[in-house]
Amino acid sequence: MSAKVQFASRIGLIAATVGSAVGLGNVWRFPAEVHSGGGAAFLIIYIGCVVLLGIPVMLSEMVLGRAGRSDAIGSLKRVGASRRWWVVGGIAIAASYIILCFYMVVAGWTLEYFVDSISGDLFAPLSATADESLNAHFQAKMEQYITTSWNPLLFTLIMIVINTGVLIAGVQKGIERMSNIMMPLFFLVLLVFVGVALSLPGAGAGLEYYLRPDFSKVTPNTVISALGQAFFSLSLGMGILITYSAYFPAKERLTRTAVTISLLDLLVAFMMGLVIFPSITSFGLDGSEIRGATLVFVTLPEVFSHMGMPQVWSTFFFFLLAVAALTSTISIAEVTVAFIVDRFKTSRLRACLLVSLPLIPISAVCSLSMGLWSNFTILGMNIFDFLDTFATNILLPLGSILLCIFIGWFAPRSLMYDQLSNQDTLRSRLTPVIIWIVKYMAPALIFIVLVSAFI
Ligand code: PHE
């Protein structure tokens, strides 16, 4: 049973958890939010959200996981939650599985772009006669890579197989080992990109745009978006941190760990801004292109085409992205794997297959809903967007709010104190502040985020 398994080293534990946090949220959501939220004005608000809310909520999940030493539902039961509170773990598991289904498709796209960067297909003319602008070229390639039926299905399947392999190998030999190799590589490649972007001619204008706060663009919605972004980026509300913390050793200092993880995640987002904004201004591209998928799949390849050796840059960049996506999908899947192992006392192999096999048809449906089946809509959204909106805007805040209410109001008060002080062996002066935030401030603010999803 997973309770006996632990991460082998502190570095491995940090690498795995940062791997979960660092994902597409840092690469494509963050710059887009900065763009619409007034540059550094958004950055400042975002840092506030991470520090004041993200870290305390992350700690609540960690406390629960390490005290319960089980999966998202099992840990709640073990710390003495009465029957109805199991629902919180249930929501987390449901949210994580739904997110897994469409996130895996996006992970497949990143792999597809990586492979097509290596092969050169991404830059190959669409047809011998086509007289295309770079923008039109990459728009058409994106159309081709994402909305055709077979390619995205194939790459999503490959991603599922890689995920399953790592998960089957286990917490230490799979998740931890992979993160130990991939995360340092990730930081190295990102650092190279920052260096290259900052040395582009005209980078200064992008930097100025990024780092000069424009408070006139800040609205209540900016704060709500910053909060939502902080939760998504730190992988909160999905049971991931509950699940991973069950593998933390008893001597791990949770507050220090939560601060380290949050700051590293913030650092990656910040560095991504240092890559994106200078690149875009340097090549005179339109700022309106700083939107989600278009940013990474159209605008950045356009930027690479203006640089020497576009294929090389593109290969490195999509490697970066595929790693970010892989370490995140693994952590999302582990939530359900741990649940099945603990709940049904079955082998890890079986649990991994039980998670991965249904993922194949469901992810296929998500993928096809971007192309062939895009006419089928729910509330005006295709299946992919519907699942994304439902899980990200409703289930995640709902799960987090209930978790805060449970920890703040219903769990034994000693739970937080014992875990944050490692059973009274550490001083934990911040604990009362953290409890206050979890009890009052976090539920109130997350409630606003939740309500805003409906208006
Ligand atoms: N936190 C990851 C990101 O920033 C994404 C993620 C979302 C990971 C949900 C796990 C669960 O992209």
Residues whose N, C-alpha, C, O or C-beta is under 5 A from the ligand:
A	BS01	LIG	S20 A21 V22 G23 L24 G25 N26 F232 S233 L234 S235 S328 I332
